Amino acid sequence: MMTRRLIQLFAGLLLYGFSMALLVEAGLGLDPWDVLHQGIAERAGLSIGTIVILVGVVVLLLWIPLRQRPGVGTIANALLVGLAADASIWLLPSPDPLAVQIVFLVSGVVLNAVATAAYIGARLGPGPRDGLMTGLVQRTGRSVRVVRTSIEVTVLATGWLLGGTVGAGTVVYALAIGPLVHLLLPRLQVREPVRVAAATAAT
Protein backbone atom coordinates (compact mmCIF):
# COMPACT_ATOMS: atom_id res chain seq x y z
CA MET A 1 0.00 0.00 0.00
CA MET A 2 2.77 2.47 0.90
CA THR A 3 4.55 1.75 -2.39
CA ARG A 4 1.39 2.59 -4.33
CA ARG A 5 0.93 5.80 -2.31
CA LEU A 6 4.52 6.92 -2.95
CA ILE A 7 4.29 6.19 -6.67
CA GLN A 8 1.01 8.11 -6.89
CA LEU A 9 2.48 11.00 -4.89
CA PHE A 10 5.57 11.41 -7.06
CA ALA A 11 3.65 10.88 -10.31
CA GLY A 12 1.13 13.49 -9.21
CA LEU A 13 3.80 16.05 -8.31
CA LEU A 14 5.69 15.57 -11.57
CA LEU A 15 2.43 15.86 -13.50
CA TYR A 16 1.58 19.00 -11.55
CA GLY A 17 4.87 20.58 -12.65
CA PHE A 18 4.17 19.59 -16.25
CA SER A 19 0.64 21.01 -16.14
CA MET A 20 2.02 24.23 -14.70
CA ALA A 21 4.46 24.46 -17.61
CA LEU A 22 1.59 24.04 -20.09
CA LEU A 23 -0.23 26.98 -18.51
CA VAL A 24 2.93 29.11 -18.53
CA GLU A 25 3.62 28.33 -22.19
CA ALA A 26 -0.01 28.95 -23.15
CA GLY A 27 0.45 32.56 -22.04
CA LEU A 28 -3.27 33.09 -21.44
CA GLY A 29 -3.22 33.46 -17.67
CA LEU A 30 -2.13 31.45 -14.66
CA ASP A 31 -3.65 30.34 -11.39
CA PRO A 32 -3.18 32.84 -8.50
CA TRP A 33 -0.11 31.25 -6.92
CA ASP A 34 1.64 30.88 -10.28
CA VAL A 35 0.86 34.50 -11.15
CA LEU A 36 2.83 35.33 -7.99
CA HIS A 37 5.62 32.88 -8.86
CA GLN A 38 5.94 34.27 -12.38
CA GLY A 39 5.90 37.87 -11.18
CA ILE A 40 8.66 37.24 -8.65
CA ALA A 41 10.66 35.24 -11.21
CA GLU A 42 10.58 38.12 -13.69
CA ARG A 43 11.69 40.62 -11.06
CA ALA A 44 14.39 38.35 -9.60
CA GLY A 45 15.73 37.05 -12.90
CA LEU A 46 15.29 33.44 -11.79
CA SER A 47 13.38 30.56 -13.31
CA ILE A 48 9.77 30.17 -12.26
CA GLY A 49 10.52 26.68 -10.94
CA THR A 50 13.21 28.07 -8.66
CA ILE A 51 10.73 30.62 -7.31
CA VAL A 52 8.13 27.88 -6.76
CA ILE A 53 10.66 26.08 -4.55
CA LEU A 54 11.75 29.22 -2.67
CA VAL A 55 8.18 30.37 -2.05
CA GLY A 56 7.33 26.85 -0.88
CA VAL A 57 10.12 27.03 1.69
CA VAL A 58 8.93 30.44 2.92
CA VAL A 59 5.36 29.17 3.20
CA LEU A 60 6.58 26.16 5.17
CA LEU A 61 8.21 28.55 7.65
CA LEU A 62 4.78 30.11 8.13
CA TRP A 63 3.55 26.68 9.25
CA ILE A 64 5.60 26.98 12.46
CA PRO A 65 3.39 29.51 14.30
CA LEU A 66 0.34 27.69 12.89
CA ARG A 67 1.60 24.43 14.45
CA GLN A 68 1.23 22.50 11.22
CA ARG A 69 3.28 19.35 10.72
CA PRO A 70 4.65 18.52 7.26
CA GLY A 71 4.52 15.03 5.82
CA VAL A 72 6.60 13.28 3.19
CA GLY A 73 4.27 14.66 0.55
CA THR A 74 4.74 18.20 1.85
CA ILE A 75 8.52 18.15 1.47
CA ALA A 76 8.32 16.36 -1.89
CA ASN A 77 5.80 18.92 -3.11
CA ALA A 78 8.04 21.83 -2.12
CA LEU A 79 10.93 20.43 -4.17
CA LEU A 80 9.58 18.39 -7.09
CA VAL A 81 6.92 20.67 -8.55
CA GLY A 82 9.39 23.47 -9.25
CA LEU A 83 11.98 21.11 -10.74
CA ALA A 84 9.36 19.43 -12.95
CA ALA A 85 7.99 22.79 -14.07
CA ASP A 86 11.41 24.11 -15.14
CA ALA A 87 12.27 20.89 -16.99
CA SER A 88 8.89 20.88 -18.76
CA ILE A 89 9.12 24.57 -19.75
CA TRP A 90 12.54 23.85 -21.25
CA LEU A 91 11.15 20.90 -23.26
CA LEU A 92 7.83 22.40 -24.40
CA PRO A 93 7.58 24.61 -27.48
CA SER A 94 6.07 28.08 -27.22
CA PRO A 95 2.78 27.90 -29.15
CA ASP A 96 2.10 30.77 -31.53
CA PRO A 97 -1.37 30.08 -32.99
CA LEU A 98 -4.16 30.91 -30.56
CA ALA A 99 -5.73 27.49 -31.15
CA VAL A 100 -2.59 25.76 -29.86
CA GLN A 101 -2.43 28.13 -26.89
CA ILE A 102 -6.01 27.15 -26.02
CA VAL A 103 -5.10 23.45 -26.28
CA PHE A 104 -2.20 24.05 -23.90
CA LEU A 105 -4.49 25.93 -21.53
CA VAL A 106 -7.24 23.30 -21.43
CA SER A 107 -4.73 20.45 -21.17
CA GLY A 108 -2.92 22.27 -18.38
CA VAL A 109 -6.08 22.80 -16.33
CA VAL A 110 -7.28 19.21 -16.75
CA LEU A 111 -3.87 17.68 -15.99
CA ASN A 112 -3.48 20.01 -13.03
CA ALA A 113 -6.73 18.66 -11.61
CA VAL A 114 -5.58 15.06 -12.15
CA ALA A 115 -2.24 15.85 -10.51
CA THR A 116 -3.88 17.58 -7.55
CA ALA A 117 -6.26 14.68 -6.95
CA ALA A 118 -3.36 12.23 -7.25
CA TYR A 119 -1.04 13.82 -4.70
CA ILE A 120 -3.84 14.68 -2.27
CA GLY A 121 -5.30 11.20 -2.71
CA ALA A 122 -1.96 9.63 -1.75
CA ARG A 123 -2.55 11.03 1.78
CA LEU A 124 1.10 11.70 2.56
CA GLY A 125 0.78 15.33 3.59
CA PRO A 126 -0.62 18.51 2.03
CA GLY A 127 1.40 20.84 -0.14
CA PRO A 128 2.91 23.92 1.54
CA ARG A 129 0.23 26.26 0.22
CA ASP A 130 -2.67 23.92 1.07
CA GLY A 131 -1.28 23.46 4.58
CA LEU A 132 -1.07 27.22 5.03
CA MET A 133 -4.76 27.47 4.21
CA THR A 134 -5.85 24.66 6.55
CA GLY A 135 -3.59 26.02 9.31
CA LEU A 136 -5.15 29.47 9.06
CA VAL A 137 -8.62 27.93 9.09
CA GLN A 138 -7.81 26.11 12.33
CA ARG A 139 -6.17 29.10 14.01
CA THR A 140 -8.66 31.79 12.95
CA GLY A 141 -11.87 29.80 13.01
CA ARG A 142 -12.81 31.25 9.63
CA SER A 143 -14.37 29.14 6.90
CA VAL A 144 -12.25 27.46 4.24
CA ARG A 145 -13.96 29.60 1.61
CA VAL A 146 -13.05 32.88 3.33
CA VAL A 147 -9.47 31.89 4.09
CA ARG A 148 -8.77 30.42 0.66
CA THR A 149 -10.34 33.37 -1.14
CA SER A 150 -8.36 35.84 0.97
CA ILE A 151 -5.07 34.06 0.29
CA GLU A 152 -5.68 33.70 -3.43
CA VAL A 153 -6.83 37.29 -3.93
CA THR A 154 -3.73 38.49 -2.07
CA VAL A 155 -1.24 36.39 -4.04
CA LEU A 156 -3.03 37.12 -7.33
CA ALA A 157 -2.97 40.88 -6.80
CA THR A 158 0.67 40.81 -5.67
CA GLY A 159 1.71 38.64 -8.61
CA TRP A 160 -0.14 40.85 -11.09
CA LEU A 161 1.54 43.96 -9.72
CA LEU A 162 4.90 42.22 -10.13
CA GLY A 163 4.16 41.37 -13.77
CA GLY A 164 2.61 37.90 -13.59
CA THR A 165 0.20 36.89 -16.35
CA VAL A 166 -3.49 37.32 -15.53
CA GLY A 167 -5.99 36.56 -18.27
CA ALA A 168 -8.73 34.29 -19.52
CA GLY A 169 -6.75 31.28 -18.33
CA THR A 170 -6.88 32.60 -14.78
CA VAL A 171 -10.68 32.67 -14.93
CA VAL A 172 -10.91 29.25 -16.59
CA TYR A 173 -8.66 27.76 -13.92
CA ALA A 174 -10.63 29.34 -11.08
CA LEU A 175 -13.95 28.05 -12.42
CA ALA A 176 -12.83 24.58 -13.47
CA ILE A 177 -10.27 23.35 -10.95
CA GLY A 178 -12.63 22.88 -8.00
CA PRO A 179 -15.27 20.81 -9.82
CA LEU A 180 -12.61 18.75 -11.61
CA VAL A 181 -10.73 17.88 -8.41
CA HIS A 182 -14.05 17.10 -6.69
CA LEU A 183 -14.84 14.66 -9.50
CA LEU A 184 -11.40 13.03 -9.64
CA LEU A 185 -10.42 12.82 -5.97
CA PRO A 186 -12.73 9.92 -5.03
CA ARG A 187 -11.26 7.91 -7.89
CA LEU A 188 -7.66 8.55 -6.81
CA GLN A 189 -8.11 8.49 -3.04
CA VAL A 190 -6.00 5.69 -1.55
CA ARG A 191 -8.14 3.86 0.98
CA GLU A 192 -6.97 1.84 3.94
CA PRO A 193 -7.20 -1.91 3.37
CA VAL A 194 -10.03 -3.68 5.14
CA ARG A 195 -8.74 -5.44 8.22
CA VAL A 196 -10.16 -8.93 8.04
CA ALA A 197 -9.42 -9.76 11.66
CA ALA A 198 -11.12 -6.63 12.95
CA ALA A 199 -14.10 -7.22 10.69
CA THR A 200 -14.40 -10.82 11.91
CA ALA A 201 -14.18 -9.77 15.54
CA ALA A 202 -16.86 -7.15 14.99
CA THR A 203 -19.26 -9.81 13.75
Stockholm file with secondary structure:
# STOCKHOLM 1.0

chainA/1-203         MMTRRLIQLFAGLLLYGFSMALLVEAGLGLDPWDVLHQGIAERAGLSIGTIVILVGVVVLLLWIPLRQRPGVGTIANALLVGLAADASIWLLPSPDPLAVQIVFLVSGVVLNAVATAAYIGARLGPGPRDGLMTGLVQRTGRSVRVVRTSIEVTVLATGWLLGGTVGAGTVVYALAIGPLVHLLLPRLQVREPVRVAAATAAT
#=GR chainA/1-203 SS CHHHHHHHHHHHHHHHHHHHHHHHHHTSCCCHHHHHHHHHHHHHTCCHHHHHHHHHHHHHHHHHHHTCCCCHHHHHHHHHHHHHHHHHHHHSCCCCSHHHHHHHHHHHHHHHHHHHHHHHHTTSCCCHHHHHHHHHHHHHCCCHHHHHHHHHHHHHHHHHHTTCCCSHHHHHHHHHHHHHHHHHHHHHCCCCCCCHHHHHHHC
#=GC SS_cons         CHHHHHHHHHHHHHHHHHHHHHHHHHTSCCCHHHHHHHHHHHHHTCCHHHHHHHHHHHHHHHHHHHTCCCCHHHHHHHHHHHHHHHHHHHHSCCCCSHHHHHHHHHHHHHHHHHHHHHHHHTTSCCCHHHHHHHHHHHHHCCCHHHHHHHHHHHHHHHHHHTTCCCSHHHHHHHHHHHHHHHHHHHHHCCCCCCCHHHHHHHC
//
